[in-house]
């Protein structure tokens, strides 16, 4: 392997290794980057990504995603993955805080953001909030497939609301 002179070159090499399935090499390079420059936010993001999706090590993934957002709040890639982790862990208060930051960050895919928030609300059986998020996602959807997906989510929510509605029987004596 050739000698890399800058942190940016190591980062690009690590991303290249990750792209081609060389996870151990990529992890080694990302950790070297963090050792050299602990404030290199994008290396933290990549480590968070690997620990979340590859190892299911949620605590370590959460540390790296959170660190990335603290160091570089304008980096949009970290928000959706961090929110997916938070939804997985059912960390509802943190989800709301990070979602608010994400909405204000240029480049964060709002369709994915609202879909995640809708899914989170649906899991909590807060069907009105879920429906609102899915409707917002529908408004920013740019493909027919996405639009159709959110219509299906809204139909499903309506069926859940209907089945959860309490039925009251009244007996009338004639």
C-alpha positions in Angstrom: 0.0 0.0 0.0 1.3 3.4 -0.8 2.0 6.0 1.8 -0.7 8.5 2.3 0.4 12.0 3.3 -2.8 13.8 4.4 -5.8 12.9 6.4 -8.0 13.7 3.4 -6.1 11.2 1.3 -6.5 8.6 4.0 -10.2 9.4 4.2 -10.7 8.9 0.4 -8.7 5.7 0.5 -10.9 4.4 3.4 -14.1 5.3 1.6 -12.7 3.5 -1.5 -11.9 0.4 0.6 -15.4 0.4 2.1 -17.0 0.8 -1.3 -15.2 -2.4 -2.5 -16.1 -4.4 0.6 -12.8 -4.1 2.4 -14.3 -3.3 5.8 -11.3 -4.2 7.9 -9.0 -2.0 5.9 -11.5 0.8 5.9 -12.0 0.6 9.7 -8.3 0.6 10.2 -7.9 3.8 8.1 -10.9 5.6 9.7 -9.4 4.8 13.1 -6.0 6.1 12.0 -7.7 9.3 10.9 -9.4 9.7 14.3 -6.1 9.1 16.0 -4.4 11.8 13.9 -7.3 14.2 13.9 -10.0 13.5 16.5 -12.2 16.3 15.0 -12.4 14.8 11.6 -16.2 14.6 11.5 -16.7 12.5 8.4 -14.5 9.7 9.7 -16.7 9.6 12.8 -19.7 9.4 10.5 -18.2 6.5 8.5 -17.3 4.7 11.8 -20.9 5.2 13.0 -22.2 3.8 9.8 -20.0 0.7 10.0 -20.8 0.1 13.6 -24.5 0.5 13.1 -25.1 -1.4 9.9 -22.3 -4.0 9.9 -21.7 -4.8 13.6 -25.0 -3.7 15.2 -22.9 -2.1 17.9 -25.4 0.7 18.7 -23.6 2.4 21.5 -20.4 2.9 19.5 -22.4 3.9 16.4 -24.4 6.4 18.4 -21.1 7.9 19.8 -19.7 8.4 16.3 -22.9 9.8 14.8 -23.4 12.2 17.6 -19.7 13.3 17.5 -20.0 13.9 13.7 -23.1 16.1 14.2 -21.4 18.0 17.0 -18.2 18.6 14.9 -19.9 19.3 11.6 -23.6 20.1 12.0 -23.9 21.1 8.3 -22.8 17.6 7.1 -26.2 16.2 6.0 -25.4 12.5 5.6 -25.2 11.8 9.3 -28.7 12.9 10.3 -30.8 10.1 8.6 -28.5 7.3 9.8 -28.4 8.7 13.3 -32.2 9.0 13.3 -32.5 5.4 12.2 -30.4 4.4 15.1 -32.4 6.4 17.5 -35.7 5.0 16.2 -34.2 1.5 16.6 -33.3 2.3 20.2 -36.7 4.1 20.8 -35.0 7.2 22.1 -38.0 9.5 21.4 -36.8 12.7 23.0 -33.5 12.6 21.2 -35.3 11.8 17.9 -37.3 15.0 18.2 -34.2 17.1 18.9 -32.1 15.6 16.1 -35.1 15.8 13.6 -35.4 19.5 14.3 -31.7 20.0 13.5 -32.0 17.9 10.4 -35.0 19.9 9.1 -32.8 23.0 9.1 -29.8 21.4 7.5 -29.5 21.8 3.7 -29.0 18.5 1.9 -30.9 16.3 4.4 -33.4 14.3 2.3 -36.8 15.5 3.8 -38.6 12.6 2.3 -36.6 10.1 4.3 -36.7 12.3 7.4 -40.5 12.5 7.4 -40.9 8.8 6.5 -38.7 8.0 9.5 -40.6 10.3 11.8 -43.9 8.8 10.5 -42.6 5.3 11.1 -41.5 6.2 14.6 -44.9 7.7 15.4 -46.7 4.7 14.0 -44.6 2.3 16.1 -45.7 4.4 19.1 -49.3 4.0 17.9 -49.6 7.8 17.6 -51.5 7.5 14.3 -52.4 11.2 13.9 -48.8 12.3 14.1 -47.7 9.4 11.8 -50.3 10.5 9.3 -49.1 14.1 9.5 -45.5 13.0 8.8 -46.4 10.8 5.9 -48.4 13.7 4.4 -45.4 16.0 4.7 -43.3 13.3 3.1 -45.8 13.1 0.3 -45.6 16.8 -0.3 -41.8 16.7 -0.8 -41.8 13.4 -2.7 -40.4 13.8 -6.2 -41.1 10.4 -7.7 -44.4 8.7 -8.4 -43.2 5.6 -6.6 -42.4 7.6 -3.4 -45.8 9.4 -3.7 -47.5 6.0 -4.0 -45.6 4.6 -1.0 -46.9 7.4 1.2 -50.4 7.0 0.0 -50.2 3.4 1.1 -48.8 4.4 4.5 -51.7 6.8 5.0 -54.2 4.2 4.0 -52.7 1.8 6.4 -52.8 4.4 9.2 -56.5 5.0 8.4 -57.2 1.3 8.7 -55.3 1.1 12.0 -57.2 4.1 13.3 -60.5 2.5 12.3 -59.7 -0.8 13.9 -58.6 1.0 17.1 -61.7 3.0 17.4 -63.9 2.0 20.3 -67.3 0.6 19.4 -70.0 1.5 21.8 -73.2 -0.5 21.8 -76.4 1.1 23.1 -79.3 -1.1 24.2 -82.6 0.5 23.6 -85.7 -1.1 25.1 -88.8 -0.7 22.9 
